[in-house]
Amino acid sequence: MFNKKTIRDYDYKGKKVLVRVDFNVPLADGKVKDDTRIRAAMPTIEYLMGNDAAVILCSHLGRPKGKPAPAYSLRPAAEHLEKLLGKPVAFAEDCIGPLAEKAVSALKPGEVLVLENTRYHAGEEANDPEMAKALAGLADLYVNDAFGTAHRAHASTAGVADYLPAAAGFLLEKEIKYLGQAIADPKRPFVAILGGAKISDKIGVIQNLLQKADMVLIGGGMANTFFKAQGYEMADSLVEEEAVDTAKALLAEADMGLILPVDMVIADAFEDSAKSQTLPVGDVPAGWRILDVGPETVRTFSQTLAGAGTVVWNGPMGVFEFPNFAKGTFGLAKAVAECGGTTIIGGGDSVSAVKQSGLADKITHISTGGGASLEMLEGLELPGLAALQDK
C-alpha cells in the first residue's frame, strides 16, 4: 500500500511548486542523448501546469563536485523539455540565491522553470539545512518525482521536505507501487534475476530475495564469483576475489533457491571479435574468460520463468555491449517478456539491454532508478520517500 501523500492530494491554483525531477541524462555535444528520464517526468509536469501551478523543476546532473561546471549544466535538458512540451521553458542560472529568486518571481501559473544543477552547491550532497531552506523558500509546495535519487538523503531530495508540504509525483508513486508490491506481496511464483559484474554491491539484495522469492537466477560477471566459490578455475574471467567467501556462504544458505548458469560462452580476449566457444560450466582454460551465459542456461532459465506471477530483473547476463556476447541477455529478455506475469526491470544496464532487444514494450514496468531499485529490492527505506508526508 502506498501510504504517502501524492500530487493528487493538493490544490495548486496560484501556487508555486518545487518539483525534484531526475534530469540526470546523458549529453553529447550540448544535446540530450537519451530523454527517457525527462519523458518519465512529463505526466507530473503537465498535471501541475494544467492545475494552474507555477512549476519550478530542480535536478542534479553528473558529478560537478559542489561547484559550477559548464559540462554539467541543465540548460540542454531545459531546451529538450521545451521541445517535448511545445511550450516555453524558462531557465535560471542558479538553483538558489538571487538568480533563482528573480526567475521564480517572474514565473506565472501554468509556466515552467528549470533551475541550474543542484550539485553546483556542496550543500546539496551534504543535505545542508541552509541549502534545503533556500530551495524551500522558492515555493509553496514540494513534489518529489525523482525515483532515481530517492535513495539519497540530499538537500533537494529529502532536506527540503522539512520546510514545505511534501508529496510524491506520479513517477515516484508508480515506481514504489511496482517495486514495493513485488517485494511485499508478489504474485507467485516470484522469480528474481540478478546479473551484472559484482556480487559485493548486491549481497543485501541477494539475501533479501532469497527470503522473498521462490527462485533467484544468477548470471553475468557475478556468477563467476559463485563458480570460483564452487572450486572452478576461472582463468581471466572477472572474479571478485574478496567476495568468494560471501558467495560460498550464500550458496550454503540458499539451498535450492539459487540457480546458476549451466553453460558458458568463453572468449580468448575482451573484445567483440575475440575467438569464442561454448562449454558446460567448469574450469576455464588459461588465457580465456567467460563473457556470456550459453544457450542451455537460457533454456533452463526460460523454463523457470514460464508461468511466473512476478519477475524482477536487475543486471545483464553477459557483456551485451558486444553483439557476439549479447545472446544470453537478449534470450533471457525474450523469456521475461513472454512469461505472462508482472515483469519489472530494475534500472541501469538491464534497461539498456531490454531496449536494445526490442522488447521494452512487452515489459510491465521499466524502472528509472538503478541504485534506488536495488535498495528497494534489499528492503531498505529510501530517504527521499521517507521524507514525504504520510496520508
Phi, psi and omega in degrees: 000133179274112189253018179256155175296145179241174180306335181284347188273003183231159174258131189250357186306120177072009181261151172264127184240122176271121182245122174275112178252169175250087177260029177281077189250152177290135180244149172216127181051043176071016179234154178286126184272325180221116187259019182308313184290326178292314178299324181296334181273349187301316181304319179292314181299314183291325177298315181294317178300316181292341179255027173064026174273149166272117193259119180249116183259133174232149182198165167258168172211118177067204184230076182284002174061042170077013175213156182304136177212110187309329181296340182251019180293145178274002181304315178301325178292320178296318179295322180291319178299320179303317178297316182294320181281334185068024179219155181299142174235121180280159180226134177253137185287359177211164180259344174220172178085187189305318183295318178293316182298319180296316180295321180292321182293337179275353187279130180256162177307139180085356180259163183234139178230134173255127177274154178293159183321120180296334182278007169288352178240132180298335181296340180297298184288338177280355186050048181290124181303326180295319178293317179299318180295319180295319177295314181298328181295347181277345193219172176260334183219158179235135176234128175259119178236021186251081179299324183301339179240014183292344178272004178254134174266078180252171183300320185272350182255334183226311186305318183299334181290348175286343189242354181221153169302133190231131183226166178269139172281176184298321183292313179301316180300315182296315180300313183294322180298312182293307184289321179297316179297318181301323182276317188281318187210067185284151168287134185256158357295143178256116181246127176252139178239125179236130177225207182090183192279318196243143170280322193305322181273005179233014181301309181299323180295314180298314181299316180294317183290331176296331176282325191263323187270157175283327178216142172239117179262131182244133176215193179071191182302329183295334178297328181301322180293324175294319178299318179299320179296334178275359175100005179280148175277127186257359179048237185269010180294152176294119177225137173268094185305320185288351181252006183297318179295322177298317179299319177301312182298319180295320179296320180292321183286330191284336183059240183264357190281350184247120185247125181258161176302152179253343174219166189218146173259118182249154182225155181268004175199160179271071177203158185297327185272007183297154171294142180222159172210156180250127182226157170298155180298133180179205179294137176268130181299150180306138178084359179246163180215153176279128178239353179197164170276155183269177184296329180292323177296315179301319179297312181298312180298321181296322178296320179296324183282335184301123178081009178296144177278323179221134175231128172241128184233126176223111175107133183288166182272345181194194181277075187292346177296335174266115183309325181289347181236029181255353187298322180296313181295314182291325177296320179291321178303319179297316180296320178296314182298330185260004189288337177092353181260190173282122185243131184232124176258125189261077165068168171065219186298329181294328177294313178303317183297316181293322177296316179296330181285349179078015185248009185304324183285354178262003182260138183298311184214126176251116185286148178266359185233120178285295181299320181294319181291324176298317181293325175294318180294336178277350180084018180273156176277137179267122182305320181295335177272316181302329183289342184283159183286140176288152178301000000 
